[in-house]
Amino acid sequence: MQLQNKYINLRINLKNKLFFNIAATFIFISILSINTFQVFAQKTSLLNISVPNEQAIVLQFDGKINWTVALDSTKTNLVYEVSNCFLSNTVNNIGSTGIFSSIQTKVQKNSILIDIRTNQKIGYTSYFNPISNELNVFIVYWGNLSLGEDYFHTGLLAFEESLDSIGLDFMYKSLREGYYNAANIIALQEFASGKVNRALKYSDIGEYSPGNFPQVLAIKSSMLKMRGDTIIARQLADKYFELTKKELPKLLVPKNRLSDDTLNIVEVKFIDSLTQLLQNSQMQSTDEYTQFNKLFDTTKAKETTSKTTQSIFNIFPFWMQVAISVVFAGLMLLLYLYVRWRTLQTKAKISKARNQSINSSREATKVTKKNIAPQHATGKYQANENKEVTPPKPNVDLTNKEQPASIFEEKAQLMTDAINSIVAQKQTESPEQSNQKLGPKKASANARTELTMNLLNEQKKIKEAKLKNIPNEIIGKSVKVKEIASKMGLEENTIEMKKAMDNALKDKSIIDKLSSKL
């Protein structure tokens, strides 16, 4: 029993020790990983090396760095060592360029080495730009410097030793000697220390003379944008892009103002005088185009116009630009619809006026016809009434015609008798008797009725005249009667009807029968 208990206790102790060891190992690994991550996270990288001219080298990093520099005794080999830094794959070694024999990079433990070799003796100064994270290396020939340049590079040596106040003093002296590049260093240092008002004022000089430090344009642009002057801020951003081919970096401007972030009147007047001097000299000496070229060169004018337009449009944020575009498009659509509606209304009015004009002219024509047409027809009739009607004489050649058949002899005899009686009656009647048969015209008859009666009388006279012209020797021939009737416009049964009516008028018994029926 005791052995069993000891065995159980031993197993429990082993499990506890194993668990403790595992926990301790996990904690140790975690702490080590965190430290390693922090170390690697704090490391920066060298991204690029460029040589803008024979007196400067620019080393581009992606963060803050700690470096040391050494110049050998021959003064032809300059070596920069940057601790806790990686070497990017984008960095290329540079061969012989000007006074530089070679520029090569090496990795040494956690540091990198930048080995700069020259073909002549040189001096050097360095300045790390706190805004762009660039290490500027200046090649200096101390015996050939002006007083302003000497103060400038002496100040840079003070910044390398972290003597910032001494370095600024030398920069002020350099600026008073007319070396404008010192104003850019002052603006960068003041902005890095949080003195944004002093940095903004000294960046006025850098706007016209950025030199190796175009980042002063970024300082002034950010400050003006924060204060609401977006047009000039955008112009400075465009100028920065022209110089660096990069977009303007986003700078964090501190809102709290430091107590010593002020300028005295002497400084303000001095900076304003230098700014005015630079502005005047730039207008006179650095203008590419003469007055004549400005008048005829449209390329520069177009570029200026497009830049101004872009600057004005970029004043507003993106959402406001979208809103303005939508409102403008809506207004253009409303304008188009209004113009279209007005055009349709105008066409409708013109069409309505044209239809009214046509209708009124039709009505006027109808009224004119109603009032004038009868009188006009009557006048035409009266003019024709005075003319003699000469009916055409039928040209009938009867010499070689066949004799009618015996079956029509009786009918031809009747038609001959009727024609002879009508001709004899018309010859014996006088014009006065004919007019009495027609009866007096009523004075109240209108023109249309009178015209109709006159036309009927004329037709009657024409038919009678045609009947008179029929030769007596062909009355008995039925074939010739039909032929003559068709040529003279008479019906075949007209002669027979006339004969029958004459016989009926002479027979009193027939008249009595008709009277009884009526």
C-alpha positions in Angstrom: 0.0 0.0 0.0 2.8 2.4 0.9 4.7 1.5 -2.3 1.5 2.3 -4.3 1.2 5.7 -2.7 4.9 6.5 -3.3 4.4 5.6 -6.9 1.4 7.9 -7.3 3.2 10.8 -5.6 6.2 10.3 -7.9 4.0 10.4 -11.0 2.4 13.6 -9.8 5.8 15.3 -9.1 7.0 14.3 -12.6 3.9 15.7 -14.2 4.3 19.0 -12.3 8.0 19.3 -13.2 7.2 18.6 -16.9 4.4 21.1 -17.0 6.7 23.7 -15.3 9.5 23.1 -17.8 7.2 23.4 -20.8 5.7 26.7 -19.4 9.1 28.2 -18.7 10.3 27.2 -22.2 7.2 28.8 -23.9 7.7 32.1 -21.9 11.4 32.2 -22.8 10.7 31.7 -26.5 7.9 34.4 -26.4 10.2 36.9 -24.8 12.9 36.2 -27.2 10.6 36.5 -30.2 9.2 39.8 -29.0 12.7 41.2 -28.6 13.8 39.9 -31.9 10.7 41.4 -33.6 11.4 44.7 -31.9 15.0 44.6 -33.1 14.0 43.9 -36.6 11.1 46.3 -36.5 13.5 49.1 -35.5 15.8 48.4 -38.3 15.8 50.7 -41.3 16.8 50.0 -44.9 19.0 51.7 -47.4 16.8 52.1 -50.5 18.8 54.1 -53.0 22.0 55.9 -53.7 22.0 58.9 -56.2 24.6 61.4 -57.3 22.9 64.7 -58.3 26.2 66.5 -59.0 30.0 66.2 -58.3 29.6 67.9 -54.9 26.7 65.9 -53.4 25.6 62.3 -52.8 22.1 61.4 -51.5 21.5 58.2 -49.5 17.8 57.4 -49.2 16.6 55.5 -46.1 13.1 54.5 -45.0 13.5 55.7 -41.4 15.7 57.4 -38.8 19.3 56.1 -38.7 22.4 56.2 -36.5 25.6 56.6 -38.5 29.3 57.3 -38.1 31.8 58.5 -40.8 35.5 58.3 -41.3 37.9 59.9 -43.8 41.2 58.1 -44.3 44.6 59.8 -44.2 44.8 60.1 -48.0 41.5 62.0 -47.9 40.3 60.0 -50.9 38.3 57.3 -49.1 35.2 58.2 -47.2 33.3 55.4 -45.3 29.8 55.7 -43.7 28.7 53.0 -41.3 24.9 52.8 -40.6 24.1 50.6 -37.6 21.0 48.4 -37.3 20.2 48.8 -41.0 19.4 46.5 -43.9 20.5 46.8 -47.5 17.7 46.7 -50.0 17.9 44.8 -53.2 17.2 48.0 -55.1 20.5 49.5 -54.2 23.1 49.4 -57.0 26.8 50.2 -56.7 28.0 53.2 -58.7 31.1 53.2 -60.9 33.3 56.0 -62.0 31.4 59.3 -62.0 33.1 62.6 -62.1 35.4 62.9 -59.1 34.0 59.6 -57.7 36.0 56.5 -58.5 33.3 54.2 -57.0 30.5 54.0 -54.5 30.0 50.6 -53.1 27.9 49.1 -50.3 28.7 46.2 -47.9 26.9 44.3 -45.2 28.7 43.9 -41.9 26.8 42.1 -39.1 23.8 44.4 -38.3 25.3 47.3 -40.1 26.0 48.4 -43.7 29.0 50.2 -45.0 28.9 52.8 -47.8 32.5 53.1 -49.2 33.0 56.3 -51.3 36.3 56.6 -53.2 37.5 59.7 -55.0 40.3 60.5 -57.4 41.4 63.6 -55.5 41.6 64.9 -52.0 38.3 66.0 -50.6 36.6 67.2 -47.5 33.1 66.4 -46.5 30.0 67.4 -44.4 26.8 65.5 -43.8 23.2 66.3 -43.0 20.3 63.9 -42.3 17.0 65.4 -43.5 14.3 64.7 -40.8 11.5 65.0 -43.3 12.7 62.9 -46.3 15.0 60.5 -44.3 17.8 61.3 -46.7 21.5 61.5 -45.7 23.0 64.3 -47.8 26.8 64.0 -48.2 28.5 67.2 -49.4 32.0 67.2 -50.9 33.9 70.3 -49.6 37.1 72.0 -50.7 37.7 74.0 -47.6 40.3 76.3 -49.2 37.9 77.5 -51.9 34.8 78.3 -49.8 33.2 81.7 -49.4 32.5 83.0 -45.9 28.8 82.1 -46.2 29.6 78.6 -47.4 32.2 78.2 -44.6 29.6 79.1 -42.0 27.1 76.7 -43.7 29.4 73.6 -43.6 30.7 74.5 -40.1 27.1 74.4 -39.0 26.6 71.0 -40.6 29.6 69.6 -38.7 27.9 70.9 -35.5 24.7 69.1 -36.4 26.7 65.8 -36.9 27.9 66.2 -33.3 24.3 66.8 -32.1 25.2 70.5 -31.3 21.9 71.9 -32.8 22.0 75.3 -31.2 25.6 75.9 -32.4 24.7 74.7 -35.8 21.7 77.1 -36.0 23.9 80.0 -35.0 26.3 79.2 -37.9 23.3 78.9 -40.2 22.1 82.4 -39.2 25.6 83.8 -40.0 25.6 82.0 -43.3 22.3 83.5 -44.2 23.4 87.0 -43.4 26.3 86.4 -45.7 23.8 85.7 -48.5 24.0 81.9 -48.6 20.3 81.1 -49.1 20.7 77.4 -48.7 21.2 78.0 -44.9 17.5 79.2 -44.7 16.4 75.7 -45.8 18.4 74.0 -43.0 16.9 76.5 -40.5 13.4 75.7 -41.7 14.0 71.9 -41.5 15.5 72.1 -38.0 12.8 74.4 -36.6 10.0 72.2 -38.0 11.6 69.1 -36.6 11.8 70.8 -33.1 8.1 71.8 -33.3 8.6 75.5 -34.0 6.3 75.6 -37.0 5.8 79.4 -37.2 9.6 80.0 -37.5 9.8 77.1 -40.0 7.0 78.6 -42.1 8.7 82.1 -42.2 12.1 80.7 -43.2 10.5 78.5 -45.8 9.5 81.7 -47.7 13.2 82.0 -48.7 13.3 78.3 -49.6 10.3 78.7 -51.9 12.5 80.7 -54.3 15.8 78.9 -53.6 15.1 75.3 -52.5 18.6 74.2 -53.4 19.3 70.6 -52.2 16.3 70.7 -49.8 13.0 71.0 -51.7 11.3 69.6 -48.6 10.9 73.2 -47.4 8.1 73.4 -50.0 6.4 70.5 -48.3 6.6 72.4 -45.0 5.1 75.6 -46.4 2.4 73.7 -48.3 1.3 71.7 -45.3 1.2 74.8 -43.1 -0.8 76.8 -45.6 -3.2 74.0 -46.2 -3.8 73.7 -42.5 -4.6 77.4 -42.4 -7.0 77.2 -45.3 -4.9 78.7 -48.1 -5.4 75.7 -50.4 -4.6 77.4 -53.7 -1.0 78.4 -52.9 -0.6 75.1 -51.1 -1.5 73.2 -54.3 0.9 75.4 -56.3 3.7 74.5 -53.9 2.9 70.8 -54.2 3.1 71.0 -58.0 6.4 72.7 -57.7 7.7 70.0 -55.4 6.6 67.3 -57.8 8.5 69.1 -60.6 11.7 69.1 -58.6 11.5 65.6 -57.1 9.1 63.7 -59.3 7.5 62.5 -56.1 4.2 63.3 -54.4 4.2 65.7 -51.5 4.9 63.9 -48.2 2.3 64.0 -45.5 3.6 66.0 -42.6 2.1 66.0 -39.1 1.9 69.6 -38.0 1.7 70.0 -34.2 -1.3 72.0 -33.1 0.2 73.1 -29.8 2.3 76.2 -30.1 5.6 76.4 -28.3 6.5 79.4 -26.2 9.7 80.3 -28.1 8.0 79.8 -31.5 8.2 83.5 -32.4 10.1 85.9 -34.5 11.3 89.4 -33.7 10.7 92.4 -35.9 14.4 92.4 -37.1 14.1 88.7 -38.3 10.8 89.4 -40.1 12.1 92.4 -41.9 15.3 90.6 -42.8 13.5 87.5 -44.2 11.1 89.7 -46.1 13.9 91.7 -47.7 15.7 88.5 -48.8 12.4 87.0 -50.1 11.7 90.2 -52.2 15.3 90.2 -53.5 15.1 86.6 -54.5 11.7 87.1 -56.2 13.0 90.1 -58.2 16.2 88.4 -59.3 14.3 85.3 -60.3 11.9 87.2 -62.4 14.8 89.0 -64.2 17.4 86.2 -64.6 15.7 82.8 -64.6 12.8 83.5 -67.0 13.2 81.2 -69.9 11.2 83.2 -72.4 11.5 86.7 -73.7 8.4 88.9 -74.1 8.2 88.1 -77.7 8.2 84.3 -77.1 5.6 84.7 -74.4 3.3 86.3 -77.0 3.7 83.4 -79.5 4.5 80.4 -77.5 1.2 78.8 -76.5 2.7 75.7 -74.8 3.7 77.4 -71.6 0.4 79.3 -71.5 -1.6 76.0 -71.9 0.5 74.4 -69.1 -0.1 77.4 -66.8 -3.8 77.4 -67.6 -4.2 73.6 -66.9 -2.2 73.8 -63.7 -4.3 76.8 -62.5 -7.5 74.8 -63.3 -6.3 71.7 -61.5 -5.2 73.8 -58.5 -8.6 75.4 -58.3 -10.4 72.1 -58.7 -8.3 70.4 -56.1 -9.2 72.9 -53.5 -12.3 70.8 -52.6 -12.2 67.3 -51.1 -13.1 64.3 -53.3 -16.7 64.0 -52.0 -17.4 67.6 -52.7 -15.9 67.3 -56.2 -18.3 64.4 -56.9 -21.2 66.4 -55.5 -20.3 69.4 -57.7 -20.0 67.2 -60.7 -23.4 65.6 -60.1 -25.1 69.0 -59.5 -23.5 70.4 -62.7 -24.6 67.3 -64.7 -28.2 67.7 -63.3 -28.2 71.4 -64.3 -27.1 70.6 -67.8 -29.8 68.0 -68.1 -32.5 70.4 -66.9 -31.2 73.0 -69.4 -31.4 70.5 -72.2 -34.9 69.5 -71.3 -36.0 73.1 -71.0 -34.6 74.0 -74.5 -36.2 70.9 -76.0 -39.6 71.8 -74.4 -39.3 75.4 -75.7 -38.5 74.2 -79.2 -41.6 71.9 -79.2 -43.8 74.7 -77.9 -42.6 77.0 -80.6 -43.2 74.4 -83.3 -46.7 73.7 -81.9 -47.5 77.5 -82.0 -46.2 77.8 -85.6 -48.2 74.8 -86.7 -51.4 76.0 -85.0 -51.0 79.5 -86.6 -50.5 77.9 -90.0 -53.6 75.6 -89.6 -55.7 78.6 -88.5 -54.5 80.6 -91.6 -55.3 77.7 -93.9 -58.8 77.3 -92.4 -59.6 81.0 -92.5 -58.5 81.1 -96.2 -60.7 78.1 -97.0 -63.7 79.7 -95.2 -63.1 83.0 -97.1 -63.0 81.1 -100.4 -66.2 79.3 -99.6 -68.0 82.6 -98.8 -66.7 84.2 -101.9 -67.9 81.3 -104.1 -71.3 81.4 -102.5 -71.7 85.2 -103.0 -70.0 85.5 -106.4 -70.4 82.2 -108.3 -74.1 82.6 -109.4 -73.6 86.1 -110.6 -70.4 85.1 -112.4 -72.2 82.1 -114.1 -75.1 84.3 -115.1 -72.7 86.8 -116.6 -71.1 84.0 -118.6 -74.4 82.7 -119.7 -75.6 86.2 -120.9 -72.3 86.6 -122.8 -72.8 83.3 -124.6 -76.5 83.9 -125.1 -75.8 86.7 -127.6 -73.6 84.4 -129.7 -75.3 82.4 -132.5 -75.4 78.7 -132.0 -74.3 77.0 -135.2 -74.7 73.3 -134.8 -72.3 71.2 -136.9 -73.8 69.8 -140.0 -73.4 66.1 -140.2 -71.2 65.0 -143.1 -73.1 61.9 -144.1 -72.3 60.1 -147.3 -75.4 58.2 -148.3 -74.5 57.4 -152.0 -73.3 53.9 -151.5 -75.4 52.7 -148.5 -77.6 49.6 -148.7 -81.4 49.9 -148.6 -83.1 49.2 -145.2 -84.8 45.9 -144.7 -88.6 45.7 -145.1 -89.0 44.9 -141.5 -88.2 48.6 -140.5 -90.3 50.3 -143.2 -93.3 50.9 -141.1 -91.3 52.4 -138.2 -89.3 54.6 -140.5 -92.5 55.9 -142.0 -93.8 56.9 -138.6 -90.5 58.6 -137.7 -90.7 60.5 -141.0 -94.2 61.8 -140.4 -93.2 62.9 -136.8 -90.1 64.8 -138.1 -92.1 66.4 -140.9 -94.8 67.6 -138.5 -92.3 69.0 -136.0 -90.4 70.8 -138.7 -93.6 72.3 -140.2 -94.7 73.4 -136.7 -91.4 75.1 -135.9 -91.4 76.9 -139.3 -94.9 78.2 -138.8 -94.3 79.4 -135.2 -92.9 82.8 -134.6 -90.4 83.7 -131.9 -93.1 85.5 -129.9 -95.3 82.5 -129.8 -92.4 80.3 -128.7 -91.7 82.7 -125.9 -95.4 82.8 -124.9 -95.4 79.0 -124.6 -92.5 79.1 -122.2 -94.5 81.5 -120.1 -93.3 84.7 -118.3 -90.4 84.5 -116.0 -91.0 85.1 -112.5 -89.2 88.1 -111.1 -88.6 86.3 -107.9 -86.7 83.4 -109.5 -83.1 83.3 -108.4 -80.1 83.3 -110.6 -79.6 79.5 -110.4 -83.1 78.6 -111.4 -82.9 81.1 -114.3 -79.6 79.7 -115.4 -81.0 76.1 -115.4 -84.1 77.1 -117.4 -82.0 78.9 -119.9 -79.7 75.9 -120.3 -82.7 73.6 -120.9 -84.0 76.0 -123.5 -80.7 76.1 -125.2 -80.5 72.3 -125.3 -84.0 72.2 -126.7 -83.1 74.7 -129.4 -80.0 72.7 -130.3 -81.9 69.5 -130.7 -84.6 71.3 -132.8 -81.9 72.7 -135.0 -80.3 69.3 -135.4 -83.7 67.8 -136.3 -84.2 70.5 -139.0 -81.0 69.6 -140.6 -82.0 65.9 -141.1 -82.7 65.3 -144.8 -86.2 64.4 -145.6 -85.2 61.6 -148.0 -83.7 59.4 -145.2 -86.5 59.6 -142.7 -87.9 56.3 -143.9 -84.7 54.5 -143.4 -84.3 53.1 -139.9 -80.6 52.3 -140.2 -79.9 55.9 -141.4 -82.1 57.3 -138.5 -80.0 55.4 -135.9 -76.8 56.6 -137.5 -77.9 60.2 -137.7 -79.2 60.1 -134.1 -75.9 58.8 -132.7 -73.8 61.3 -134.6 -76.1 64.3 -133.6 -76.4 63.3 -130.0 -80.1 62.3 -130.2 -81.8 59.2 -128.8 -83.2 56.7 -131.2 -86.7 56.8 -129.7 -86.9 60.6 -129.5 -88.5 61.0 -132.9 -91.0 58.2 -132.1 -91.9 59.7 -128.7 -92.4 63.1 -130.3 -94.7 61.6 -132.9 -96.7 59.7 -130.3 -97.1 62.8 -128.1 -98.3 64.9 -131.1 -100.9 62.2 -131.9 -102.0 62.1 -128.3 -102.5 65.8 -128.1 -104.7 65.7 -131.2 -106.8 62.8 -130.0 -109.3 64.1 -127.4 -110.2 60.6 -126.2 -106.6 60.0 -125.0 -106.6 63.4 -123.2 -109.9 62.5 -121.4 -108.4 59.2 -120.2 -105.3 60.8 -118.8 -107.4 63.5 -117.0 -109.6 60.9 -115.4 -106.5 59.1 -114.1 -104.9 62.2 -112.7 
